[in-house]
């Protein structure tokens, strides 16, 4: 863990976690609140822990499983995301992701594995999942595997930022692998965030700086979690219509939203949509920065151009350049 008085960095959920606070005295209690939320979400939602609740649901072969409020909330969020995106961001991609080779914590995934039998198969679809809120039970049909990777991390960031702010009264920023949530009173100039292709880029890596005061900011991309299977380069964002990695079009998609979940769901959908992403984002009045595979940048919904000067406003986007 690395700390500098008002921020700290550590590893959890298989990714880099950053916590920043506006008041130095809030760092320790905010860290405790963040750790508690992260551990709770990991125990409920991990696809790589044999003792997680999610694995119990996946292994139940169609039987109802009673789950905790944490997994129930994460599942409700995942199903909302699927409905809101017309099935673009779907939690029933678990088996497809596994068949691509992402069947363990990414740090342990074989980067040059054997060739795959590439067959396009539509995933089962989110409507196959039955959630009984009153009984706190979940039913997943036999053969269906859930993967909450597209929403759980962002949901965790929102929840952790909110609980840390409530515990301390300070302004809080939480970043889980580049999915950023803020809560509480922000700094005078907002939270300044550098946009990068990878969440683990060094702090001085070149990239545009933006500032947010509320909500969330998320980047989805295909550069960090990708690997070879034979001569095919695959990545972790699955197109539910094919069961395969989304076709290459955008290297990264960064979206500002009312929450980290909103932003991350839209960013993931943009990667899957490819060429249709700008129109889809504009129709939803979302500010976004999209980077083509060749590095060409396209902005949507009032997102500021990278070359704008410090403090140039992005009207209506909730984002300003720094």
HUWOUR-V9251 format. One record per residue. RES is the residue in three letters. SS is DSSP state (alpha for helix, beta for strand, coil for the rest). Layout:
[[RES	SS] [RES	SS]]
This chain:
[[UNK	coil] [UNK	beta] [UNK	beta] [UNK	coil] [UNK	coil] [UNK	coil] [UNK	beta] [UNK	beta] [UNK	beta] [UNK	beta] [UNK	beta] [UNK	beta] [UNK	coil] [UNK	coil] [UNK	beta] [UNK	beta] [UNK	beta] [UNK	beta] [UNK	beta] [UNK	beta] [UNK	beta] [UNK	coil] [UNK	coil] [UNK	alpha] [UNK	alpha] [UNK	alpha] [UNK	alpha] [UNK	alpha] [UNK	alpha] [UNK	alpha] [UNK	alpha] [UNK	alpha] [UNK	alpha] [UNK	alpha] [UNK	alpha] [UNK	alpha] [UNK	alpha] [UNK	alpha] [UNK	alpha] [UNK	alpha] [UNK	alpha] [UNK	alpha] [UNK	alpha] [UNK	alpha] [UNK	alpha] [UNK	coil] [UNK	coil] [UNK	coil] [UNK	coil] [UNK	coil] [UNK	coil] [UNK	coil] [UNK	alpha] [UNK	alpha] [UNK	alpha] [UNK	alpha] [UNK	alpha] [UNK	alpha] [UNK	coil] [UNK	coil] [UNK	coil] [UNK	coil] [UNK	coil] [UNK	coil] [UNK	beta] [UNK	beta] [UNK	coil] [UNK	coil] [UNK	alpha] [UNK	alpha] [UNK	alpha] [UNK	alpha] [UNK	alpha] [UNK	alpha] [UNK	alpha] [UNK	alpha] [UNK	alpha] [UNK	alpha] [UNK	alpha] [UNK	alpha] [UNK	alpha] [UNK	alpha] [UNK	alpha] [UNK	alpha] [UNK	coil] [UNK	coil] [UNK	coil] [UNK	coil] [UNK	coil] [UNK	coil] [UNK	alpha] [UNK	alpha] [UNK	alpha] [UNK	alpha] [UNK	alpha] [UNK	alpha] [UNK	alpha] [UNK	alpha] [UNK	alpha] [UNK	coil] [UNK	coil] [UNK	coil] [UNK	coil] [UNK	coil] [UNK	coil] [UNK	alpha] [UNK	alpha] [UNK	alpha] [UNK	coil] [UNK	coil] [UNK	coil] [UNK	beta] [UNK	beta] [UNK	coil] [UNK	coil] [UNK	coil] [UNK	coil] [UNK	coil] [UNK	coil] [UNK	coil] [UNK	coil] [UNK	coil] [UNK	coil] [UNK	coil] [UNK	coil] [UNK	alpha] [UNK	alpha] [UNK	alpha] [UNK	coil] [UNK	beta] [UNK	beta] [UNK	beta] [UNK	coil] [UNK	coil] [UNK	coil] [UNK	coil] [UNK	beta] [UNK	beta] [UNK	beta] [UNK	coil] [UNK	coil] [UNK	coil] [UNK	coil] [UNK	coil] [UNK	coil] [UNK	coil] [UNK	coil] [UNK	coil] [UNK	coil] [UNK	coil] [UNK	coil] [UNK	alpha] [UNK	alpha] [UNK	alpha] [UNK	alpha] [UNK	alpha] [UNK	alpha] [UNK	alpha] [UNK	alpha] [UNK	alpha] [UNK	alpha] [UNK	alpha] [UNK	alpha] [UNK	alpha] [UNK	alpha] [UNK	alpha] [UNK	alpha] [UNK	alpha] [UNK	coil] [UNK	coil] [UNK	coil] [UNK	beta] [UNK	beta] [UNK	beta] [UNK	beta] [UNK	beta] [UNK	coil] [UNK	coil] [UNK	beta] [UNK	beta] [UNK	beta] [UNK	beta] [UNK	beta] [UNK	coil] [UNK	coil] [UNK	coil] [UNK	coil] [UNK	coil] [UNK	coil] [UNK	coil] [UNK	beta] [UNK	beta] [UNK	beta] [UNK	beta] [UNK	coil] [UNK	coil] [UNK	coil] [UNK	coil] [UNK	coil] [UNK	coil] [UNK	coil] [UNK	coil] [UNK	coil] [UNK	coil] [UNK	coil] [UNK	coil] [UNK	coil] [UNK	coil] [UNK	beta] [UNK	beta] [UNK	beta] [UNK	beta] [UNK	coil] [UNK	coil] [UNK	coil] [UNK	beta] [UNK	beta] [UNK	beta] [UNK	beta] [UNK	beta] [UNK	beta] [UNK	coil] [UNK	coil] [UNK	coil] [UNK	coil] [UNK	beta] [UNK	beta] [UNK	beta] [UNK	beta] [UNK	coil] [UNK	coil] [UNK	beta] [UNK	beta] [UNK	beta] [UNK	beta] [UNK	coil] [UNK	coil] [UNK	beta] [UNK	beta] [UNK	coil] [UNK	coil] [UNK	coil] [UNK	coil] [UNK	beta] [UNK	beta] [UNK	coil] [UNK	coil] [UNK	coil] [UNK	coil] [UNK	beta] [UNK	beta] [UNK	beta] [UNK	beta] [UNK	beta] [UNK	beta] [UNK	beta] [UNK	beta] [UNK	coil] [UNK	coil] [UNK	alpha] [UNK	alpha] [UNK	alpha] [UNK	alpha] [UNK	alpha] [UNK	alpha] [UNK	alpha] [UNK	alpha] [UNK	alpha] [UNK	alpha] [UNK	alpha] [UNK	alpha] [UNK	alpha] [UNK	alpha] [UNK	alpha] [UNK	alpha] [UNK	alpha] [UNK	alpha] [UNK	alpha] [UNK	alpha] [UNK	alpha] [UNK	alpha] [UNK	alpha] [UNK	alpha] [UNK	coil] [UNK	coil] [UNK	coil] [UNK	coil] [UNK	beta] [UNK	beta] [UNK	beta] [UNK	beta] [UNK	beta] [UNK	coil] [UNK	coil] [UNK	coil] [UNK	coil] [UNK	beta] [UNK	beta] [UNK	beta] [UNK	beta] [UNK	coil] [UNK	coil] [UNK	coil] [UNK	coil] [UNK	coil] [UNK	coil] [UNK	coil] [UNK	coil] [UNK	coil] [UNK	coil] [UNK	coil] [UNK	coil] [UNK	beta] [UNK	beta] [UNK	coil] [UNK	coil] [UNK	coil] [UNK	coil] [UNK	beta] [UNK	beta] [UNK	beta] [UNK	coil]]
